[in-house]
Amino acid sequence: MAAPSNSAFTDLVSRLLDGQVSTGEVAVSPDGSKVAFTTSRVDLEANTYRRQIWLADTDGSGTPRPLTSGDPGETSPTWSPDGRHLAFVSRRGGDPTDRRASLHIIPVEGPGEVRRLVERPDSLSSPAWSPDGRMIAFAARVPHERYTHDKDADREPRRIETYYTRLNGEGWVYDRPNHVFAVAADGTGSVIDLTPESELPEGASPDHSDFCWTPDSSAVIVAAARHAGWDTDLATDLYRISLPTAGGAPVAEALTDGGLDCWFPSVSPDGTLVAFLGNEDPLTYPQNVRVGVVDLASGSRRWISESLDRTFVLTSGTVRPVWVDGSTVLASAEDRGTSHLFSLDATGASDPTPITSGPRCITSWDRRGDVTVAVITEVDRPGRVLRVETDGTMRELLDPAAALVERFSPMGWTRFSAPCPHPTPGTDGEIDAWIMCPPGVDPMDGSSPLPVIVNVHGGPHTQYGETFFDEAQAQAAAGFVVIMSNPRGGSGREQAWGQAILGPKHPVAPGTGWGVADLEDVLSVIDTALERFPACDRERVGMQGGSYGGYMATLLASHHEGRLRAVCSERAVNNLLTEEWSSDIGTMFRVEHGVDPVTDPEEYLRMSPVRFASEIDIPMLIIHSEDDIRCPVSQAEELFITLRWLGKPVEFWRFPGEDHELSRSGSPFHRRRRFEIILEWFTERLAPVDA
């Protein structure tokens, strides 16, 4: 039961959150006649999420229906090759610390009972039916024997020999890696471990979870780091792992020759080619992720998306490439605040062709036969399930969030652009930005100017865009004008745009470093919005950001040059040096900054906003989750202690039991409280000057 609240914004936030539905995975049946998809619904009173699987006819006939109950929660639907059954994953227990999960099979039509095929003590994910219908492969964590003890005091100590031993939201992972398993779909026989650690080369990463079947059902293709030094060279390659013969072990064969960064493999219908997402240089980030194809016979590979200088990894959700036939691949890419589906020539001889278009984002999709179904969201519409034709026309199959739209009436926005003060070569020098106003307010109406909240996204290689964003909706509904933008360093643009803020000492693509070009861009967006839109009260401007956006929030608090009155910094990176040593992805930031923190700590300190704390001259709100290990809570503690010591106005809220994903998937109660704290704080700090 969620705790009661008496905030002035409780009703507003409750209308936005309670019953809010997000639509996730999509799976089209083999004959294209049906689609299974997952939804996750917020239950604020019970302080939980109800996850279930739905079924709809792709021709729009019939009424979509829930296939599962949503209790305890079901995900990851996958069709049997004959289309008669669905396999899915079910979680056990509402306690997030209970990691038990099981694999089930349910008949789609006609008589039959739900069968539990496998139960695992520590997670189960990504089930995939073999093309011959005999086997189901899945990923599951294999915990070390220390986890047989319930108390930490009774467990063996951990021996650490690599980086990346923990993962935000998962905790320790190096001693509970994912393996790929296979089990007979009829429930006979034992579960087969296709990636046993005993068969790995010394020093290889034991983690395997990204896989697909070959068309002949004899093997799976996996993306993995099966080599020593994987945690320093950051390379992943593709491997074919054949199912073992009687009494034998699985046989692994490398398909790429090392040094790549690749994932999401997808095998062509004839089994001769594998499409994948990736890049050549794992030690430079960000890059626009490309679609590649490798020939299984010769090992030759080619990039087939290079003529489209956009990333094929999406902020809103990435799907592995899908083969239409032996010569065409479908994949999704970002484009200046949107994300769309593209058709690609498997030879790379012709340019990618967009299938969808317009001010919207595709978040999930699947294709079987000649039927494509996608989840598509717009700024004022959460994800709808739509059938997408080859000419880009769409037909709605279900709007799971229709009740939210009716209850809350989400706002639209106005797109505008601002100039880069010092444009990056290879770009047009225009920053994409948006303004959202409270209900009934025209951004050009200056009769009663309103307070402004400027938002900066995390990443930095992500994007804001044409998608439903409850943060902006809550702020606008609370009476604020909302400004959002995609400054340099973000995605959805040319690779040069994303790499503009790589460190000035980067060996491949030196840029300005964090806090220079990106800072200029945010200030330019603020100035442009205040000049162009009279609804903005230039005397009452605040700023909010999380993660990298929190970094920008802390930095802007000392570099705003009189533009801002208050700043909220949450889950922030405040000290780049200590972040590199304490984050779950610590040591990886060197691929952005170009140097490591041991040989050049001064470069990390130079860009750290905490060093400018003495120059912060406006109130700061700090929000952080205590179980965040992407940006550990010590990042917030460093900033709070420094500001408090200097006598600066600062308020610090800590959320117990939450990680880096608090605002997106934290407990509904904590998500509501976070909204209330932020809206109340900005309401007070951005009150009229003469109030």
ZICOR-V371297 format. One record per helix or strand of 3 or more residues. SS is the DSSP state (H for helix, E for strand). FROM is the first residue (numbers start at 1). LEN is the number of residues. If there is no record, write none. Layout:
BEGIN
ss->(SS | SS)
from->(FROM | FROM)
len->(LEN | LEN)
END
This chain:
BEGIN
ss->(H | E | E | E | E | E | E | E | E | E | H | H | E | H | E | E | H | E | E | E | E | E | E | E | E | E | E | E | E | H | E | E | E | H | E | H | H | E | H | E | H | H | H | H | E | H | E | H | H)
from->(10 | 21 | 34 | 48 | 74 | 85 | 101 | 115 | 125 | 135 | 145 | 152 | 178 | 197 | 210 | 219 | 230 | 237 | 251 | 261 | 273 | 290 | 301 | 328 | 338 | 361 | 371 | 381 | 394 | 402 | 414 | 430 | 450 | 470 | 481 | 495 | 517 | 536 | 548 | 566 | 576 | 590 | 601 | 609 | 619 | 634 | 650 | 662 | 668)
len->(8 | 8 | 10 | 10 | 6 | 7 | 7 | 6 | 5 | 7 | 4 | 3 | 7 | 3 | 4 | 6 | 4 | 6 | 4 | 7 | 7 | 6 | 3 | 8 | 8 | 8 | 8 | 8 | 5 | 7 | 6 | 7 | 7 | 8 | 5 | 7 | 16 | 11 | 12 | 5 | 7 | 4 | 6 | 7 | 7 | 12 | 6 | 4 | 18)
END
